[in-house]
Amino acid sequence: MDLTGAVWRKSTRSDNGGSTCVEVATNLPQVVGVRDSKDRRGPVLTFTPVAWAGFVAATRAGTLGVRQ
């Protein structure tokens, strides 16, 4: 997948010490990219925008990983 035009931003949930930093790119059509800011050339997880929105909503609600 070509992520050349990705604009990366650090997650607001990353810690300030820099040990658990995640960057997210939401500016590309059809894909959201997630990477470790300490390994910017490393692997990137990709999600559909719908799956990413579900992940973010579940995280905010505190229901991530909770079966209903």
ZADO-1210 file (C-alpha; in nm, 4 decimals, padded with zeros to 6 digits):
<atoms>
<atom x="00.0000" y="00.0000" z="00.0000" code="MET" pos="1"/>
<atom x="00.1352" y="00.3407" z="-00.0950" code="ASP" pos="2"/>
<atom x="00.1363" y="00.5753" z="00.2049" code="LEU" pos="3"/>
<atom x="00.3667" y="00.8326" z="00.0443" code="THR" pos="4"/>
<atom x="00.1227" y="01.1216" z="00.0930" code="GLY" pos="5"/>
<atom x="00.0409" y="01.0342" z="00.4533" code="ALA" pos="6"/>
<atom x="00.0419" y="01.3228" z="00.6994" code="VAL" pos="7"/>
<atom x="00.1324" y="01.1737" z="01.0361" code="TRP" pos="8"/>
<atom x="00.0300" y="01.3185" z="01.3717" code="ARG" pos="9"/>
<atom x="00.1061" y="01.1934" z="01.7188" code="LYS" pos="10"/>
<atom x="-00.1859" y="01.0444" z="01.9045" code="SER" pos="11"/>
<atom x="-00.3137" y="01.2519" z="02.1934" code="THR" pos="12"/>
<atom x="-00.3071" y="00.9273" z="02.3942" code="ARG" pos="13"/>
<atom x="00.0687" y="00.8850" z="02.3572" code="SER" pos="14"/>
<atom x="00.2666" y="00.9420" z="02.6735" code="ASP" pos="15"/>
<atom x="00.4802" y="01.2527" z="02.7109" code="ASN" pos="16"/>
<atom x="00.7943" y="01.0562" z="02.7925" code="GLY" pos="17"/>
<atom x="00.8114" y="00.9192" z="02.4409" code="GLY" pos="18"/>
<atom x="00.8125" y="00.5522" z="02.5343" code="SER" pos="19"/>
<atom x="00.4690" y="00.4707" z="02.3899" code="THR" pos="20"/>
<atom x="00.4147" y="00.7038" z="02.0973" code="CYS" pos="21"/>
<atom x="00.1738" y="00.6234" z="01.8191" code="VAL" pos="22"/>
<atom x="00.1260" y="00.8291" z="01.5041" code="GLU" pos="23"/>
<atom x="-00.1883" y="00.8259" z="01.2926" code="VAL" pos="24"/>
<atom x="-00.2459" y="00.9332" z="00.9323" code="ALA" pos="25"/>
<atom x="-00.6102" y="01.0054" z="00.8511" code="THR" pos="26"/>
<atom x="-00.5692" y="01.2188" z="00.5389" code="ASN" pos="27"/>
<atom x="-00.5643" y="00.9389" z="00.2803" code="LEU" pos="28"/>
<atom x="-00.8784" y="00.8135" z="00.1062" code="PRO" pos="29"/>
<atom x="-00.9871" y="00.4610" z="00.1977" code="GLN" pos="30"/>
<atom x="-00.7182" y="00.4015" z="00.4614" code="VAL" pos="31"/>
<atom x="-00.6035" y="00.5105" z="00.8069" code="VAL" pos="32"/>
<atom x="-00.2417" y="00.4362" z="00.8936" code="GLY" pos="33"/>
<atom x="-00.1002" y="00.3770" z="01.2412" code="VAL" pos="34"/>
<atom x="00.2711" y="00.3478" z="01.3207" code="ARG" pos="35"/>
<atom x="00.5213" y="00.3593" z="01.6048" code="ASP" pos="36"/>
<atom x="00.6794" y="00.7056" z="01.6099" code="SER" pos="37"/>
<atom x="01.0105" y="00.5591" z="01.7284" code="LYS" pos="38"/>
<atom x="01.0296" y="00.3327" z="01.4200" code="ASP" pos="39"/>
<atom x="00.8951" y="00.5469" z="01.1370" code="ARG" pos="40"/>
<atom x="01.0377" y="00.3139" z="00.8725" code="ARG" pos="41"/>
<atom x="00.8897" y="00.0112" z="01.0422" code="GLY" pos="42"/>
<atom x="00.5577" y="-00.1582" z="00.9799" code="PRO" pos="43"/>
<atom x="00.2342" y="00.0356" z="00.9503" code="VAL" pos="44"/>
<atom x="-00.1056" y="-00.0960" z="01.0523" code="LEU" pos="45"/>
<atom x="-00.3839" y="00.0048" z="00.8142" code="THR" pos="46"/>
<atom x="-00.7548" y="00.0254" z="00.8791" code="PHE" pos="47"/>
<atom x="-01.0583" y="00.1236" z="00.6794" code="THR" pos="48"/>
<atom x="-01.2016" y="00.4553" z="00.7981" code="PRO" pos="49"/>
<atom x="-01.5088" y="00.2706" z="00.9320" code="VAL" pos="50"/>
<atom x="-01.2972" y="00.0235" z="01.1312" code="ALA" pos="51"/>
<atom x="-01.0822" y="00.3079" z="01.2665" code="TRP" pos="52"/>
<atom x="-01.3902" y="00.5053" z="01.3743" code="ALA" pos="53"/>
<atom x="-01.5177" y="00.1961" z="01.5557" code="GLY" pos="54"/>
<atom x="-01.1839" y="00.1481" z="01.7296" code="PHE" pos="55"/>
<atom x="-01.1716" y="00.5119" z="01.8405" code="VAL" pos="56"/>
<atom x="-01.5343" y="00.5031" z="01.9619" code="ALA" pos="57"/>
<atom x="-01.4764" y="00.1814" z="02.1597" code="ALA" pos="58"/>
<atom x="-01.1580" y="00.3246" z="02.3106" code="THR" pos="59"/>
<atom x="-01.3331" y="00.6433" z="02.4192" code="ARG" pos="60"/>
<atom x="-01.6253" y="00.4457" z="02.5637" code="ALA" pos="61"/>
<atom x="-01.3942" y="00.2085" z="02.7481" code="GLY" pos="62"/>
<atom x="-01.5478" y="-00.0912" z="02.5761" code="THR" pos="63"/>
<atom x="-01.2532" y="-00.1994" z="02.3640" code="LEU" pos="64"/>
<atom x="-01.2248" y="-00.5754" z="02.3904" code="GLY" pos="65"/>
<atom x="-01.5524" y="-00.6078" z="02.5822" code="VAL" pos="66"/>
<atom x="-01.7962" y="-00.8542" z="02.4313" code="ARG" pos="67"/>
<atom x="-02.1558" y="-00.7492" z="02.4312" code="GLN" pos="68"/>
</atoms>
